Amino acid sequence: MDKNRGRSFQTIAARKAEFSQPDFTDSERTVREAISKICSKYPDEYWLEHDNNHKFPHDLYNDLARDGWLGICMPQEYGGSELGIAEATVMMQTISESGAGMAGASSIHMNIFGLEPVVKFGSAEQKKRWLPPLIAGKERACFGVTEPNTGLDTLKLQSFARRQGDHYLLNGSKIWISTAQIAHKILILVRTTPLDQVKKPTQGLSLFYTDMDRAQMQVTEIPKLGRAAVDSNVLFFENWKVPAEDLIGEEGNGFKMIMHGMNAERVLVGAEALGLGYAALRRAATYAQERVVFGRPIGKNQSIQHPLAESWMSLEAARLTIYLAARLYDQGYTSGEYANAGKYLAAEAAFEACQRAVLTHGGMGYAKEYHVERYLREAMLPRIAPVSREMIKNYIGEKVLGLPKSY
Ligand SMILES: Cc1cc2nc3c(=O)[nH]c(=O)nc-3n(C[C@H](O)[C@H](O)[C@H](O)COP(=O)(O)OP(=O)(O)OC[C@H]3O[C@@H](n4cnc5c(N)ncnc54)[C@H](O)[C@@H]3O)c2cc1C
C-alpha cells in the first residue's frame, strides 16, 4: 500500500486505462501498465471501424501475442508466463476499458484460459503439440459447447461422436461459436455414450481439441446486435472425421474437464464487462463536463451527476467482488459463489453505466461517433453469456441459500 501513500485522487475522466486502483498488487500494476500501453495504439475509432466492417482486430491480437500476453496463464514450459487469474483479470479489464470493449477482449478470450482442460488433462504429447502455437498466436482456437436445441441444458447436448478405428465420426451442430470464421482449432464437447446409457447425465460426454476442417463442416456467421468485430457462428457437421489422438483425457469424462476452470471464465467475462462500464463512465463524465446547455455544464445537474456517481459505486463494488473471486481462485478456492456473483454484478453495473452514458450524451449518445452506443450494444453480451443472469440466481439460490432446485 506504500505506493498509494499521499497519492492524490484522480477523476475517472482523467484516469484512462493506465490508472491503477489502490488495491492492485505490484504484479497486477505491471500488467495494467503494459496492457494500457499496447491498447493506447488502438483508439475508439479503430474499434468503431472494426465493428462497422465486421473485421477481426488482428493488429491488437498480434501485438499481444508478440509480447507474450496470450500465454499469461499458461505453463512456462510451453512458452506461457504462468501468472494467476488475478493478473489475467486485470489484463481483460484493461483491454476492454481502453475502448476495445467486449470485441477486443473476446478476440483473445479463448487464449487466456480456454485451453485449461488441455493443461490439466491433456497428455504431454498433446500439450507439446497444442499449447506453443496457441501461446505464440500462430493458431487461434474457438470453443464449441452451446447447441441450438438444448441451450443452457448442456448435459442434453445432441452432437455425437462414434469411434471408428483410429478416429471418431462427429455428427451434430453447435451455435454461437465465437471466432469460428478465423479459428484454426476447436475445443468441442460432444456425447460419446447416449444419455439413456449412462448412470449420471454428467457421464458420457467427451472433449476434443482438433482442426477446424472446413471441408468437413459448414460454418455460417450469425448477424447480431454488437461485438461485430468478432464473429459468432452456427456449425453443422456430418461424419466429420476427428483423429482419436485429439481426444482429451478419457472418453466420457469431458463434462468434468469443461467444468474445471468455469469459475475462472466467469471472473474473466466479469472483468471484461467492468472495463466496458468504466469506458462508458469515462466518456459520460467527460461529456458532462464539456457539454454546456442552459448556460452551464450538464454535469452540474444532479440528475446527470448522481446516476454517474451511482454507476461508479456499482462498478467498484462489482470489481471488488471480481478481484476477490480471482484471488481466491488462485489460492485454490473451488466454490463458485464469488465468481458467479462477481460476473452478475459486473454485467449489470456495466449495462447500467453504458445506458447512463448514452442518456448523458442526449442525442449524441445515439450517434456512432461518440462510441457509447457501441458500448451499450456490447453490454448486453456479458448478461447473457457464458451463463445467463437467471442461471446465476439459480446457482446462488441453491448453493448459497440452500433452496430447492427450481428446474
Ligand atoms: C455473442 C455470443 C457469443 C457466444 N460465444 C459462445 C462460444 O464461443 N461458444 C459457446 O459454446 N457458446 C457461446 N455462446 C452461447 C452462450 O453461452 C449462450 O447463449 C448462453 O449460455 C445462453 O444459452 P442459450 O442462448 O441457449 O439460452 P437458452 O438456454 O435458450 O435460455 C433462454 C433464456 O431462458 C432462461 N432460462 C433457461 N432455463 C432456465 C431456468 N432453468 N431457470 C431460469 N431461466 C432459464 C435463460 O436464462 C435465458 O434467459 C455465445 C453467445 C453469444 C450471444
The ligand as a MOL file (V3000), in Angstrom:
LIG
                    3D

  0  0  0     0  0            999 V3000
M  V30 BEGIN CTAB
M  V30 COUNTS 53 58 0 0 0
M  V30 BEGIN ATOM
M  V30 1 C -22.1980 -13.2480 -28.8370 0
M  V30 2 C -22.2190 -14.6020 -28.2010 0
M  V30 3 C -21.0590 -15.3440 -28.1920 0
M  V30 4 C -21.0720 -16.6550 -27.6660 0
M  V30 5 N -19.9400 -17.4330 -27.7860 0
M  V30 6 C -20.0120 -18.7670 -27.4940 0
M  V30 7 C -18.9060 -19.6370 -27.7830 0
M  V30 8 O -17.8560 -19.2200 -28.2850 0
M  V30 9 N -19.0610 -20.9630 -27.5300 0
M  V30 10 C -20.1980 -21.4870 -26.9900 0
M  V30 11 O -20.2570 -22.6970 -26.7760 0
M  V30 12 N -21.2690 -20.6820 -26.7080 0
M  V30 13 C -21.1890 -19.3390 -26.9390 0
M  V30 14 N -22.2810 -18.5110 -26.6710 0
M  V30 15 C -23.5030 -19.1110 -26.1670 0
M  V30 16 C -23.8810 -18.6410 -24.7860 0
M  V30 17 O -23.0510 -19.2340 -23.8300 0
M  V30 18 C -25.3550 -18.9750 -24.6130 0
M  V30 19 O -26.0910 -18.1220 -25.4660 0
M  V30 20 C -25.8210 -18.8050 -23.2160 0
M  V30 21 O -25.2200 -19.7850 -22.4160 0
M  V30 22 C -27.3430 -18.9060 -23.1110 0
M  V30 23 O -27.7850 -20.0730 -23.7410 0
M  V30 24 P -28.9770 -20.0490 -24.8180 0
M  V30 25 O -28.6960 -18.9250 -25.7350 0
M  V30 26 O -29.1170 -21.3690 -25.4510 0
M  V30 27 O -30.2440 -19.7170 -23.9560 0
M  V30 28 P -31.4240 -20.6970 -23.5200 0
M  V30 29 O -30.8730 -21.9000 -22.8310 0
M  V30 30 O -32.3020 -20.9290 -24.6950 0
M  V30 31 O -32.1880 -19.7950 -22.4620 0
M  V30 32 C -33.0270 -18.7160 -22.8740 0
M  V30 33 C -33.4560 -17.9100 -21.6520 0
M  V30 34 O -34.1670 -18.7510 -20.7300 0
M  V30 35 C -33.5660 -18.6800 -19.4580 0
M  V30 36 N -33.6220 -19.9930 -18.8030 0
M  V30 37 C -33.3860 -21.2180 -19.3650 0
M  V30 38 N -33.5110 -22.1730 -18.4230 0
M  V30 39 C -33.8180 -21.5430 -17.2540 0
M  V30 40 C -34.0500 -21.9940 -15.9230 0
M  V30 41 N -33.9920 -23.2700 -15.5970 0
M  V30 42 N -34.3130 -21.0680 -14.9730 0
M  V30 43 C -34.3710 -19.7490 -15.2880 0
M  V30 44 N -34.1590 -19.2770 -16.5360 0
M  V30 45 C -33.8880 -20.1650 -17.5030 0
M  V30 46 C -32.1220 -18.2870 -19.7110 0
M  V30 47 O -31.5420 -17.6920 -18.5670 0
M  V30 48 C -32.2800 -17.3290 -20.8660 0
M  V30 49 O -32.6420 -16.0570 -20.3830 0
M  V30 50 C -22.2570 -17.1840 -27.1170 0
M  V30 51 C -23.4240 -16.4020 -27.0850 0
M  V30 52 C -23.4130 -15.1250 -27.6190 0
M  V30 53 C -24.7000 -14.3380 -27.6090 0
M  V30 END ATOM
M  V30 BEGIN BOND
M  V30 1 1 1 2
M  V30 2 1 2 3
M  V30 3 2 2 52
M  V30 4 2 3 4
M  V30 5 1 4 5
M  V30 6 1 4 50
M  V30 7 2 5 6
M  V30 8 1 6 7
M  V30 9 1 6 13
M  V30 10 2 7 8
M  V30 11 1 7 9
M  V30 12 1 9 10
M  V30 13 2 10 11
M  V30 14 1 10 12
M  V30 15 2 12 13
M  V30 16 1 13 14
M  V30 17 1 14 15
M  V30 18 1 14 50
M  V30 19 1 15 16
M  V30 20 1 16 17
M  V30 21 1 16 18
M  V30 22 1 18 19
M  V30 23 1 18 20
M  V30 24 1 20 21
M  V30 25 1 20 22
M  V30 26 1 22 23
M  V30 27 1 23 24
M  V30 28 2 24 25
M  V30 29 1 24 26
M  V30 30 1 24 27
M  V30 31 1 27 28
M  V30 32 2 28 29
M  V30 33 1 28 30
M  V30 34 1 28 31
M  V30 35 1 31 32
M  V30 36 1 32 33
M  V30 37 1 33 34
M  V30 38 1 33 48
M  V30 39 1 34 35
M  V30 40 1 35 36
M  V30 41 1 35 46
M  V30 42 1 36 37
M  V30 43 1 36 45
M  V30 44 2 37 38
M  V30 45 1 38 39
M  V30 46 1 39 40
M  V30 47 2 39 45
M  V30 48 1 40 41
M  V30 49 2 40 42
M  V30 50 1 42 43
M  V30 51 2 43 44
M  V30 52 1 44 45
M  V30 53 1 46 47
M  V30 54 1 46 48
M  V30 55 1 48 49
M  V30 56 2 50 51
M  V30 57 1 51 52
M  V30 58 1 52 53
M  V30 END BOND
M  V30 END CTAB
M  END
